[in-house]
Amino acid sequence: MDVLRIIAYILEVLLIAYFGFAAFYVFIFALAGVFKAPNRARIMNRERKFAVLIPGYKEDNVIVEVAQRALEQEYPKDLFEVVVIADSFERSTLESLRKLPLTVLEVSFDKSTKSKALNKAMELLGDDYQVALVLDADNIMARDFIAKVNDAFNKGFKVVQGHRVAKNTNTAFAILDAISEEVNNHIFRKGHRVMGLSSALIGSGMAFDYHFFKRTMAQVNAVGGFDKELELKLLKNRNTIEYLADAYVLDEKVQKTDVFSNQRKRWLSAQFVYFGRFAASGLKELFLRGNVDFADKVYQMVSPPRILLLGMVVLISMGYLLFDVFSEALILLVSPLAWYLIFGITVLSFLLAVPQKFYNGATLRAIWTLPKAFGVMFLSLFKLKGANKKFIHTQHGTIKSN
């Protein structure tokens, strides 16, 4: 009995350490995100030529509108080229795209991935560009997006992440997904830049020095989570990733449980795969080279996603509270105050990170779906085997922008 009690005690201490550190980490950057990030001065004044790369796999429902909207940028027309990388599109879709003033590159792979599509496109396009701007096939840029990215490059940045916001909030899951993205924008992008660290990449709405991107992507062979592998390589080489909070890209949010489950399973699998691959080098970079940016990114690979963090902390704290109230016979291994503190810090972090526009009735109704979202993510933890070895496609539909 004593041995079991010791084991239980050790396990609980480990849980407190894991979730406690995660809660404190999130709180620090959520608080930082309240403040304004330092603004680097412009060191040059030039307009660059952009390759707007839009890879898509069976995205016939959305790609034509996205391509049309991408052409509406308030930037010199001869200085940006929209490139649709079409994998498994219908003939009618390709014909519609070819009527537009853009480039259509048809690609086909035994196993389709975004990294393969981007690498093939840059191989075919050549090198007559200064910036590679990557969009998802459902993304719509604000008209001034390219101009704002170009301005960031004039300040000396080689890698820039835009501000992705929800295109739709038409279901409870879409609202939760939109809030989740804004929480991550606040903590892992704006908050990190305020603290002098790099923004996280998000997979789209991001721009790179073209030749730099082409060289770096040639070393990326990810099936899922290519952006995670990319940013780890960038940060290991001490490349700062800028975040543009006022450069917007509309992104379609998931609306159904099965799509949410597949998407999160892919993300979780990628996180754990890259943590295993880079954990040792993260410690080495931190203690031998002082590369805090890289070590911070490696930690993010093993930290709990925000929904899982909130869900687990709420469940454990509520469990302690119920036992404390209703079971006098319970002999607590660790003081419940530790969990109550973690709970308080976690909730406060979310309150700081959720944008004011989401404090409304629709969000309140969507919160009732939160336990379901937590359950889906929790169950996904047990279905990760092989998820990073196969391409999991997120199907997008035709949705009117809100």
C-alpha positions as CSV (number, residue, x, y, z in Angstrom):
1,M,0.0,0.0,0.0
2,D,2.8,2.4,0.8
3,V,4.5,1.6,-2.5
4,L,1.2,2.4,-4.4
5,R,0.8,5.6,-2.4
6,I,4.4,6.7,-3.4
7,I,3.7,5.9,-7.0
8,A,0.5,7.8,-6.9
9,Y,2.2,10.7,-5.3
10,I,5.0,10.8,-7.9
11,L,2.4,10.7,-10.7
12,E,0.5,13.5,-9.3
13,V,3.6,15.6,-8.8
14,L,4.5,15.0,-12.4
15,L,1.0,16.1,-13.5
16,I,1.2,19.2,-11.4
17,A,4.6,20.0,-12.9
18,Y,3.5,19.4,-16.5
19,F,0.2,21.3,-16.4
20,G,1.4,23.8,-13.9
21,F,4.3,24.8,-16.1
22,A,2.1,24.9,-19.2
23,A,-0.4,27.1,-17.4
24,F,2.3,29.5,-16.2
25,Y,3.9,29.6,-19.7
26,V,0.6,30.4,-21.3
27,F,-0.1,33.1,-18.7
28,I,3.2,34.9,-19.2
29,F,2.7,35.2,-23.0
30,A,-1.0,35.9,-22.7
31,L,-0.1,38.9,-20.4
32,A,2.6,40.0,-22.7
33,G,0.2,39.9,-25.6
34,V,-1.8,42.7,-24.0
35,F,1.0,45.1,-24.7
36,K,2.3,46.4,-28.0
37,A,5.2,44.7,-29.8
38,P,8.2,46.8,-30.5
39,N,8.3,48.2,-34.0
40,R,11.5,47.8,-36.0
41,A,12.5,50.8,-38.1
42,R,12.4,50.6,-41.9
43,I,15.9,50.2,-43.3
44,M,15.1,50.3,-47.0
45,N,12.3,51.3,-49.3
46,R,11.6,48.9,-52.2
47,E,8.8,46.9,-53.8
48,R,9.5,43.2,-54.2
49,K,8.1,40.7,-56.7
50,F,5.9,38.2,-54.9
51,A,5.0,34.6,-55.9
52,V,1.6,34.0,-54.2
53,L,1.7,30.2,-53.9
54,I,-1.7,28.5,-53.3
55,P,-1.3,24.7,-53.1
56,G,-4.6,22.8,-53.2
57,Y,-5.7,19.1,-53.1
58,K,-9.2,18.5,-54.5
59,E,-10.2,22.1,-53.5
60,D,-12.7,22.6,-56.4
61,N,-15.3,24.1,-54.0
62,V,-13.3,27.2,-53.0
63,I,-10.2,27.6,-55.2
64,V,-11.7,29.8,-58.0
65,E,-13.1,32.4,-55.6
66,V,-9.8,32.4,-53.6
67,A,-7.8,32.8,-56.8
68,Q,-10.0,35.7,-57.9
69,R,-9.8,37.5,-54.6
70,A,-6.0,37.0,-54.5
71,L,-5.8,39.0,-57.7
72,E,-7.4,42.1,-56.0
73,Q,-4.3,43.2,-54.1
74,E,-3.6,46.9,-53.7
75,Y,0.0,46.3,-55.0
76,P,1.5,46.8,-58.4
77,K,0.0,44.1,-60.7
78,D,3.4,43.4,-62.3
79,L,5.0,42.7,-59.0
80,F,2.9,39.7,-57.8
81,E,1.9,36.5,-59.5
82,V,-0.8,34.2,-58.2
83,V,0.2,30.6,-58.6
84,V,-2.4,27.9,-58.1
85,I,-0.7,24.5,-57.5
86,A,-3.5,22.1,-58.6
87,D,-3.4,18.6,-57.3
88,S,-6.3,16.4,-58.4
89,F,-8.6,19.2,-59.5
90,E,-11.6,18.6,-61.8
91,R,-11.2,19.6,-65.5
92,S,-13.9,22.3,-65.2
93,T,-12.1,23.9,-62.2
94,L,-8.8,24.0,-64.2
95,E,-10.6,25.6,-67.2
96,S,-12.1,28.3,-64.9
97,L,-8.7,29.0,-63.3
98,R,-7.0,29.3,-66.7
99,K,-9.4,32.1,-67.7
100,L,-7.9,34.2,-64.9
101,P,-4.6,36.2,-65.2
102,L,-2.7,33.8,-63.0
103,T,-0.5,30.7,-63.3
104,V,-1.9,27.2,-62.9
105,L,0.6,24.4,-62.2
106,E,-0.8,20.9,-62.3
107,V,1.0,18.4,-60.0
108,S,0.5,14.8,-59.1
109,F,2.1,12.6,-56.5
110,D,1.8,9.0,-55.3
111,K,1.4,10.5,-51.8
112,S,0.3,14.2,-51.9
113,T,1.7,16.6,-49.4
114,K,1.8,20.4,-49.2
115,S,5.6,20.4,-49.0
116,K,5.9,18.4,-52.2
117,A,3.5,20.7,-54.0
118,L,5.4,23.8,-52.9
119,N,8.8,22.4,-53.8
120,K,7.6,21.3,-57.2
121,A,6.1,24.7,-57.9
122,M,9.3,26.5,-57.1
123,E,11.2,24.1,-59.3
124,L,8.9,24.9,-62.2
125,L,8.6,28.7,-61.6
126,G,12.3,29.4,-61.5
127,D,13.9,32.2,-59.5
128,D,12.5,35.5,-60.8
129,Y,10.9,36.4,-57.4
130,Q,12.0,38.0,-54.1
131,V,9.2,36.8,-51.8
132,A,7.2,33.5,-51.6
133,L,3.8,34.1,-50.0
134,V,2.0,30.8,-49.0
135,L,-1.8,30.6,-48.7
136,D,-4.1,27.7,-48.1
137,A,-6.7,27.0,-50.8
138,D,-9.5,28.5,-48.7
139,N,-7.6,31.7,-47.6
140,I,-8.6,35.2,-48.7
141,M,-6.1,38.0,-48.2
142,A,-7.1,41.5,-47.2
143,R,-6.4,43.9,-50.1
144,D,-3.4,45.4,-48.4
145,F,-1.9,42.2,-47.3
146,I,1.0,42.0,-49.7
147,A,1.8,45.7,-49.2
148,K,2.1,45.2,-45.4
149,V,4.3,42.1,-45.9
150,N,6.5,44.0,-48.2
151,D,6.8,46.8,-45.6
152,A,8.0,44.1,-43.0
153,F,10.7,43.0,-45.5
154,N,11.8,46.6,-45.8
155,K,12.4,46.4,-42.0
156,G,14.9,43.6,-42.6
157,F,12.7,40.5,-41.8
158,K,13.1,37.4,-44.0
159,V,10.1,35.5,-42.6
160,V,6.7,37.0,-41.8
161,Q,3.5,35.5,-40.4
162,G,0.2,37.3,-41.1
163,H,-2.8,37.4,-38.9
164,R,-5.2,34.6,-39.8
165,V,-8.8,35.3,-38.7
166,A,-12.0,33.3,-39.2
167,K,-13.8,33.5,-42.5
168,N,-16.9,31.9,-40.9
169,T,-18.5,31.5,-37.5
170,N,-21.6,29.7,-38.7
171,T,-21.5,26.7,-36.3
172,A,-20.5,26.2,-32.6
173,F,-17.4,24.3,-33.7
174,A,-16.5,27.1,-36.1
175,I,-16.8,29.7,-33.3
176,L,-14.6,27.6,-31.0
177,D,-12.1,27.1,-33.8
178,A,-12.0,30.8,-34.4
179,I,-11.5,31.6,-30.7
180,S,-8.8,28.9,-30.5
181,E,-6.9,30.5,-33.4
182,E,-7.1,34.0,-31.9
183,V,-5.9,32.7,-28.5
184,N,-2.9,31.1,-30.3
185,N,-2.4,34.4,-32.2
186,H,-2.3,36.3,-29.0
187,I,0.0,33.9,-27.1
188,F,2.3,32.3,-29.6
189,R,2.5,35.2,-32.1
190,K,1.9,38.6,-30.6
191,G,2.9,37.7,-27.0
192,H,6.1,36.1,-28.2
193,R,7.1,39.1,-30.3
194,V,6.4,41.4,-27.3
195,M,8.9,39.2,-25.3
196,G,11.5,39.4,-28.1
197,L,10.9,35.8,-29.4
198,S,9.8,34.6,-32.8
199,S,6.2,34.3,-33.8
200,A,4.9,30.8,-34.5
201,L,4.1,29.9,-38.1
202,I,0.6,28.7,-38.9
203,G,0.9,27.0,-42.2
204,S,-0.5,29.8,-44.4
205,G,-0.7,33.6,-44.6
206,M,3.1,33.5,-44.3
207,A,5.8,34.9,-46.4
208,F,9.5,34.2,-46.9
209,D,12.5,35.5,-48.8
210,Y,12.0,33.5,-52.0
211,H,15.5,32.0,-52.4
212,F,15.8,31.4,-48.7
213,F,12.5,29.6,-48.7
214,K,13.3,27.6,-51.7
215,R,16.6,26.4,-50.2
216,T,15.0,25.7,-46.8
217,M,11.9,23.9,-48.2
218,A,14.2,21.6,-50.2
219,Q,15.2,20.0,-46.9
220,V,11.6,19.6,-45.7
221,N,9.8,16.4,-46.5
222,A,7.0,16.5,-43.9
223,V,3.8,14.6,-44.6
224,G,1.9,16.6,-42.0
225,G,2.8,19.7,-40.1
226,F,5.4,21.0,-42.6
227,D,5.2,24.4,-41.0
228,K,6.4,23.0,-37.7
229,E,9.5,21.4,-39.4
230,L,10.1,24.6,-41.3
231,E,10.0,26.9,-38.2
232,L,12.2,24.5,-36.2
233,K,14.8,24.7,-39.0
234,L,14.5,28.4,-39.2
235,L,14.8,29.0,-35.5
236,K,17.7,26.6,-35.1
237,N,19.6,28.9,-37.6
238,R,18.5,31.9,-35.5
239,N,16.1,33.4,-38.1
240,T,13.5,35.7,-36.5
241,I,9.9,35.2,-37.5
242,E,7.9,38.5,-37.5
243,Y,4.1,38.7,-36.8
244,L,1.9,41.2,-38.5
245,A,-1.1,41.7,-36.3
246,D,-2.8,44.1,-38.7
247,A,-2.2,42.1,-41.9
248,Y,-5.3,39.9,-42.2
249,V,-6.0,36.6,-44.0
250,L,-9.5,35.0,-43.8
251,D,-9.4,31.3,-43.1
252,E,-12.2,28.8,-43.1
253,K,-12.9,27.3,-39.7
254,V,-14.0,23.7,-39.2
255,Q,-17.7,23.2,-38.8
256,K,-18.2,19.5,-38.1
257,T,-16.9,17.0,-35.5
258,D,-15.3,14.6,-37.9
259,V,-13.3,17.4,-39.6
260,F,-12.3,18.8,-36.3
261,S,-11.1,15.4,-35.1
262,N,-9.0,14.7,-38.2
263,Q,-7.5,18.1,-38.2
264,R,-6.5,18.0,-34.5
265,K,-5.2,14.4,-34.8
266,R,-2.9,15.5,-37.6
267,W,-1.7,18.5,-35.5
268,L,-1.1,16.5,-32.4
269,S,0.7,13.8,-34.2
270,A,3.0,16.3,-35.9
271,Q,3.7,17.9,-32.5
272,F,4.8,14.7,-30.8
273,V,6.8,13.6,-33.8
274,Y,8.8,16.8,-34.0
275,F,9.3,16.9,-30.2
276,G,10.9,13.4,-30.4
277,R,13.0,14.5,-33.3
278,F,14.3,17.8,-31.8
279,A,14.1,17.4,-28.0
280,A,17.8,16.6,-27.6
281,S,19.0,19.4,-30.0
282,G,16.6,21.8,-28.2
283,L,18.5,21.2,-24.9
284,K,21.8,21.4,-26.6
285,E,20.9,24.7,-28.4
286,L,19.6,26.2,-25.2
287,F,22.5,25.3,-22.9
288,L,25.5,25.4,-25.3
289,R,24.4,28.2,-27.7
290,G,21.8,30.1,-25.7
291,N,19.3,29.7,-28.5
292,V,16.1,30.4,-26.4
293,D,13.9,30.8,-29.5
294,F,14.6,27.3,-30.7
295,A,14.3,25.7,-27.3
296,D,11.0,27.6,-26.7
297,K,9.7,26.1,-30.0
298,V,10.7,22.6,-29.1
299,Y,8.9,23.0,-25.8
300,Q,5.7,24.0,-27.7
301,M,5.8,20.7,-29.4
302,V,5.2,18.8,-26.1
303,S,3.0,21.4,-24.3
304,P,-0.7,20.5,-24.1
305,P,-3.0,22.2,-26.7
306,R,-5.1,25.0,-25.1
307,I,-8.4,23.0,-25.2
308,L,-6.7,20.0,-23.6
309,L,-5.0,22.2,-21.0
310,L,-8.2,23.9,-20.0
311,G,-10.2,20.6,-20.1
312,M,-7.8,18.6,-18.0
313,V,-7.2,21.4,-15.4
314,V,-11.0,21.9,-15.0
315,L,-11.6,18.2,-14.6
316,I,-8.9,17.6,-12.1
317,S,-9.7,20.8,-10.1
318,M,-13.4,19.9,-10.0
319,G,-12.6,16.4,-8.9
320,Y,-10.5,17.7,-6.0
321,L,-13.3,20.1,-5.1
322,L,-16.0,17.4,-5.1
323,F,-13.8,15.0,-3.0
324,D,-12.9,17.8,-0.6
325,V,-16.6,18.6,-0.1
326,F,-18.2,15.2,-0.1
327,S,-15.5,12.8,1.1
328,E,-14.1,13.4,4.5
329,A,-12.4,10.0,4.4
330,L,-10.2,11.1,1.4
331,I,-6.6,11.5,2.3
332,L,-5.2,14.0,-0.3
333,L,-1.8,13.2,-1.7
334,V,-1.1,16.8,-2.7
335,S,-2.9,20.0,-1.5
336,P,-5.8,20.8,-3.9
337,L,-4.6,24.4,-3.7
338,A,-2.0,23.6,-6.3
339,W,-4.7,22.6,-8.8
340,Y,-6.9,25.5,-7.9
341,L,-4.0,27.9,-8.6
342,I,-3.3,26.2,-11.9
343,F,-7.0,26.5,-12.8
344,G,-7.1,30.2,-11.9
345,I,-4.0,30.9,-14.0
346,T,-5.3,29.0,-17.0
347,V,-8.7,30.7,-16.9
348,L,-7.1,34.1,-16.5
349,S,-4.8,33.4,-19.5
350,F,-7.9,32.7,-21.7
351,L,-9.6,35.8,-20.5
352,L,-6.6,37.9,-21.5
353,A,-6.2,36.1,-24.9
354,V,-9.7,35.9,-26.2
355,P,-10.6,39.0,-28.3
356,Q,-13.3,41.2,-27.0
357,K,-15.5,40.7,-30.1
358,F,-16.1,37.1,-28.9
359,Y,-17.7,38.1,-25.7
360,N,-21.2,37.7,-26.9
361,G,-24.2,35.4,-26.9
362,A,-23.0,33.2,-29.8
363,T,-19.8,32.4,-27.9
364,L,-21.8,31.6,-24.7
365,R,-23.9,29.1,-26.7
366,A,-20.8,27.6,-28.3
367,I,-19.2,27.0,-24.9
368,W,-21.7,24.2,-24.4
369,T,-19.8,22.4,-27.2
370,L,-16.5,22.8,-25.5
371,P,-16.7,19.5,-23.5
372,K,-17.4,17.7,-26.8
373,A,-14.3,19.5,-28.4
374,F,-12.2,18.5,-25.4
375,G,-13.5,14.9,-25.7
376,V,-12.6,14.7,-29.4
377,M,-9.1,16.0,-28.7
378,F,-8.6,13.7,-25.7
379,L,-9.6,10.7,-27.7
380,S,-7.4,11.8,-30.6
381,L,-4.4,11.2,-28.3
382,F,-5.1,7.5,-28.5
383,K,-5.4,7.5,-32.3
384,L,-2.1,9.2,-33.3
385,K,-0.3,6.1,-34.6
386,G,0.6,6.6,-38.2
387,A,-1.2,9.9,-38.5
388,N,2.0,11.7,-39.4
389,K,2.8,9.2,-42.1
390,K,-0.2,9.7,-44.3
391,F,-1.8,12.8,-45.8
392,I,-5.1,13.8,-44.0
393,H,-7.0,16.2,-46.1
394,T,-9.3,18.8,-44.6
395,Q,-12.2,19.4,-47.0
396,H,-13.3,23.0,-47.4
397,G,-16.7,24.2,-48.6
398,T,-18.2,27.3,-50.1
399,I,-18.8,29.8,-47.3
400,K,-19.7,33.4,-47.4
401,S,-17.3,35.6,-45.5
402,N,-18.7,37.1,-42.2
